Structures are given as C-alpha cells and as structure tokens.
Amino acid sequence: MFLILATAFLDILGIGILIPVLPDIISHFGVSEAWNPYSQGIYSIGMFAWGLVFGRLSDKYGRKNLLSVTTSFNLLGYIILYFSLSSGIISADMAILFIIFLAARFVSGLGGAWLWVAQAYISDISTPTTKTKNMGMIGAAFGLAFLIGPAIGGLLSHWGIEYVILGCIIAITTNLVLILMVIREPNKHEKEMHGHNVPFRFSQLMIILFILSFGGTLAFSSIQSGSSQFYRDIYGFSTNQIGYTLSLVGLIAIIYQGGIIWFVRRALTEIQMIQVAVGLMTVSLFLFAINRNVYLLFPIIALFPIAMGTFQPAINSLIAEKAGKEVGKVMWYNTSVISVASIIWPFIVGTLYVMNYSLPFYVSTGIAFILFIVAILGLKQQILK
C-alpha cells in the first residue's frame, strides 16, 4: 500500500508543481485566459484516448506493466512541454510553440490513465472492510502532492517557467524508477490473470454510480480547471499565493482522507457518504461563486477536499466491489466516464469564464444540485432493494 501511494504521490506531484504557473504559461503564449481550462481539457482527451485503446490491458498484462507505460507517457509529455517553453532550444514562432505545448498536454494525458491502474491495484490489495479507507488514502496522496507541489512550483517560478517544468520531470522520473525497480504485481491479481474470468455485467446500481461519477466530475471540473485563473482575476493572487492556496486544499485533503474518512466510513455506508458529499458539493460551489471576500474564501475552499474526499472513495469502492475479477476494466470504464466529463467541461468553463468570471461556478452548482436529487432518489431505491 505504501509503495502504490508513493507512486501516486510522485505522479500527482508533477501536476501540482505545474498548476500555479499555468496562467503564466498561457500569458507566455499570448493567448486568451480561456486556454488555461482548454489545455486541461486536451489533457483529458489524451487520458480518454489511452483508455479506448488500452482499457483492459492491466487485467491481462498486469498492473505494474501498465503503470510503467502510463508513467513513461507522462514523462514524455513534460519533456515536450519543456521544449515548447525553451525558445533558446527551439527556434520557432510562438504559434508553433503553442501547438507543441498543446501536444505536450495531450501526451501527458495519455499518462494520466495511471489513475485507474492504481485504483485497480489498491482494490487487489484491499479487503471489503478496508477498500473505502484505502481508496481514500489515494486521495490523501493527492492532498500531500497538492500541498507540496504548488509550493515547489511557486518557488521554482522565481527562476523561470523552465525550472518549474524541470521539477515536474524530476518527480515523474523518480516515479518511473520506483515502479520499475520496486513495485511488484499484486499476488491476488497475479493469480486471477491465469484463472477463470467471469464477465462483468452492468447493474442498475452501477449505471447510477457512473452517472454520479460523470456528474461529480463535471461539477468539480470548474474548480480544477478554472480556480487558479479565478484567484488571479478576482483576488489578484500572485503565482506564489495561488500555490499556497492550492497547498491549503492539499493539507485538508491529507488530514481528511488520511485518517478522518475512516471514522466517516464507520458511521455511514458508502451510499450515505455519496449523498452527504454531493449535498456539500452543492453548497460549497454556490458559496465559491457568490463570494468576493478574500477572508471567507479559505473556509469555503476548505469544503472542496472534504466533499470530493468523501465522494470519490465511496464511488470507487462500490464500483470495485461490483466489478469482480475485471476490476481493471471496470475502473477504466469509470475513468473513461470521468475523462469524457473532463474533456467537455473545461472547454465550457473557458467559454463561460470569458463571459462572466463566476458563471462556470453557478452552472456547476446547478449540476451538483441535480446530482444531489439523483443520489437521494436513485440510491434510496437501491437501499430499499
């Protein structure tokens, strides 16, 4: 468990280092600020494209092998990104360099498919009673990476954007070495690779879970793809301040998903956790959209890691539980659903954002409220069954 969490941390660390300087990168190319969320949508297109081709390969060829391949793509994406920002290395006009930058985001997106492999790995090494807690631990790894990564990105930005990208490359290279040299195939999955495979079949509960996963990603993508630009435009935050704000979110995620979620799971079922999380998501998105007080901003954004830290482990645990031996393939289904949402919404966020800075967050509030109704009515029927 420690080793797979270490690989998750290092992979996400690269993302965390990059996020604070994305507004600077967009400014560097002289394009509209809408390209900040657009570029993240292109990342999600890469993530989805990988899944279309390699969706169930980890079930067939092993978790370690697929982690190695996805991490290699991620590393390649950051290397291409470095070249797009190093005008001293490539002599080309800004339009060509911007196209290279977008290509880099797509290639890194191919590497982003590591997430569903890591989730399948965690399912393999978990028992039914520890699955939700362990799925929450990957959220804690996210939190730790987003605590440290943005702070590193902010500090490295003093020397230039290229140094920030080099920090990402070092993190991902370390991760690849760890996977190749230390990570082993889970014993449970190694046996199942050579055993009888019972085909997975969709149930009504699974369909509802995929709908919730899709909608939750839509609602939260406005924060993931638009918040850093929002902090700059509304509150006048510098790159360092954006990094520190994201680090606060990471710190809360560590505390919550690293320990508190275990007590939440003892008090609530996974279905109840989903219902509470979506309600909290609705409230926090609405408050984020209407607030203009910098001091109130921090307690509001503290609600995001609690809402998503409750929502995602519960969803992932239920999906893995219903997947049987094809957990890798089914986790890919879920990641594909998330990827489609992550492709669609950043482009909509960018378009809405240039119309009105708060508009993407109002629309996300509406989506979260619809999900709340689905979670209450749809999952209640599953409980009654």
Secondary structure, 3 states (H helix, E strand, C coil): CHHHHHHHHHHHHHHHHHHHHHHHHHHHHCCCCCHHHHHHHHHHHHHHHHHHHHCCHHHHHCHHHHHHHHHHHHHHHHHHHHHHHCCCCCCCCHHHHHHHHHHHHHHHHHHCCHHHHHHHHHHHCCCCCCHHHHHHHHHHHHHHHHHHHHHHHHHHCCCCHHHHHHHHHHHHHHHHHHHHHCCCCCHHHHHHCCCCCCCCCCCHHHHHHHHHHHHHHHHHHHHHHHHHHHHHHHHCCCHHHHHHHHHHHHHHHHHHHHHHHHHHHHHCCHHHHHHHHHHHHHHHHHHHHHCCCHHHHHHHHCHHHHHHHHHHHHHHHHHHHHHHHHHHHHHHHHHHHHHHHHHHHHHHHHHHHHHCCCHHHHHHHHHHHHHHHHHHHHHHHHHHC
